[in-house]
Amino acid sequence: MTLQIGDQAPDFTLPDQNGNLVQLSSFIGQRVVIYFYPKDDTPGCTKEACNFRDYWKVFQDTNIKVLGISKDPAKSHAKFIDKYNLPFVLLTDPEPCPIAESYGSYGLKKFMGREYMGMMRHTFVLDKKGKLELIYLKVKADKMAIQIIEDLSLN
């Protein structure tokens, strides 16, 4: 199944960096950015997280919730948040990553000539009704937040 703009986003409940359960449908009434990323504290993932952090005020001022999702455990997320002063929630989707898979963001990847199953770097923006408003399948990690701000005309 391939998600398209206008589709209802698959609901989920996942643990955050503190072990608290976060349910996507609890954010109905506000826009939500969901970004899937491969691994905490790696170069590309750090650039992406810090880009959201650096433009946090725009997201906060426009009442947009940001949720990062990877397969890393809560403890790893907590260290990543502390190290880079990240102001948003990171969620754990443990392998085999059923939530990422429901978004088409987990699957076969190639790296250095080898194939493996992994998290794709994809970003989704949900409207206030929980429907997909924007889908980014080719993400530039260091510019994702800026791209969303421009595409939503928030600047």
C-alpha positions in Angstrom: 0.0 0.0 0.0 1.4 3.4 -1.0 0.2 6.4 1.0 -0.9 9.4 -1.0 -1.8 13.0 -0.2 -5.3 13.1 1.2 -5.2 9.7 2.8 -5.9 9.3 6.5 -2.5 8.8 8.2 -2.2 5.4 9.8 -2.8 5.8 13.6 -0.3 4.4 16.0 0.7 4.3 19.7 4.5 4.3 20.4 6.7 4.9 23.4 8.6 8.2 23.6 12.1 8.9 24.9 10.7 8.7 28.5 8.7 5.5 27.9 5.4 7.3 27.8 2.9 6.2 25.1 2.1 8.7 22.4 -1.0 8.1 20.2 -1.0 9.9 16.9 -4.8 10.4 16.9 -4.5 12.5 20.1 -3.1 15.3 18.0 -6.3 15.7 15.8 -6.9 19.5 15.7 -3.3 20.4 15.0 -0.8 19.7 12.2 1.8 17.0 12.8 5.2 16.4 11.2 6.3 12.8 11.3 9.8 12.1 10.3 11.3 8.6 10.0 15.0 8.4 10.4 17.5 5.5 10.5 19.5 6.0 13.7 20.2 8.4 16.6 23.4 10.4 16.7 24.6 9.6 13.2 25.7 12.4 10.8 22.6 12.6 8.6 20.1 12.0 11.4 21.8 14.6 13.6 21.7 17.2 10.8 18.0 16.5 10.3 17.1 16.6 14.0 19.2 19.8 14.5 17.4 21.4 11.5 14.1 20.9 13.2 15.6 22.2 16.4 16.9 25.3 14.8 13.5 26.1 13.3 11.6 25.0 16.3 10.1 28.4 17.0 8.3 28.4 13.7 6.7 25.0 14.4 5.9 26.0 18.0 4.4 29.4 17.0 2.2 27.6 14.4 1.1 24.8 16.8 2.7 22.1 14.7 3.8 18.9 16.6 7.0 17.3 15.5 7.5 13.5 16.0 10.7 11.7 15.0 10.6 8.0 14.7 13.4 5.4 14.5 13.9 1.9 15.8 16.3 3.1 18.5 15.2 2.4 22.1 14.0 5.1 24.5 17.4 5.3 26.3 19.1 6.1 23.0 16.5 8.8 22.1 16.9 10.4 25.6 20.7 10.7 25.1 20.2 12.1 21.6 17.8 14.7 22.8 20.1 15.7 25.7 23.2 15.9 23.6 21.6 18.1 20.9 19.0 19.9 23.0 16.2 18.7 20.9 12.8 20.2 21.9 10.5 17.6 20.3 9.5 14.0 20.9 11.3 11.0 19.6 9.4 7.7 19.3 10.6 4.1 19.2 9.2 1.7 16.5 11.1 -1.5 17.3 12.0 -4.0 14.6 10.4 -5.2 12.5 9.1 -1.6 12.6 5.4 -2.1 11.9 4.5 1.6 12.0 7.3 2.6 9.7 6.3 -0.2 7.4 2.7 1.1 7.4 4.0 4.4 6.1 6.2 2.7 3.5 9.3 3.9 5.5 10.9 0.5 6.4 12.2 -1.9 3.9 15.2 -3.2 1.9 18.0 -0.7 1.6 21.4 -0.8 0.0 24.6 0.5 1.6 28.1 0.0 0.4 27.0 -2.8 -1.9 25.1 -4.7 0.8 21.4 -5.0 1.2 19.6 -4.9 4.6 16.3 -4.1 6.1 16.2 -0.6 7.5 14.3 2.7 8.2 14.0 5.0 5.3 14.4 8.8 5.7 10.9 9.9 4.9 8.8 12.8 6.2 5.0 13.3 6.3 3.0 16.3 7.2 -0.6 15.7 8.5 -3.3 18.3 8.5 -5.5 19.1 11.4 -7.8 16.2 10.5 -5.0 13.6 10.4 -4.8 13.4 6.7 -1.6 13.4 4.7 -0.9 17.0 3.5 2.7 16.6 2.3 4.9 13.6 1.7 8.7 13.7 1.3 10.3 10.6 0.1 13.6 12.2 -1.0 14.7 14.1 2.1 17.6 16.4 2.4 18.5 16.0 6.0 19.9 19.4 6.6 17.0 21.2 4.9 13.9 19.2 5.8 12.4 21.7 8.4 13.1 24.6 6.0 11.4 22.8 3.2 8.3 22.2 5.2 8.2 25.8 6.4 8.4 27.0 2.8 5.9 24.5 1.4 3.3 25.4 4.1 4.1 29.1 3.6 4.9 29.6 7.3 7.7 32.1 6.8 
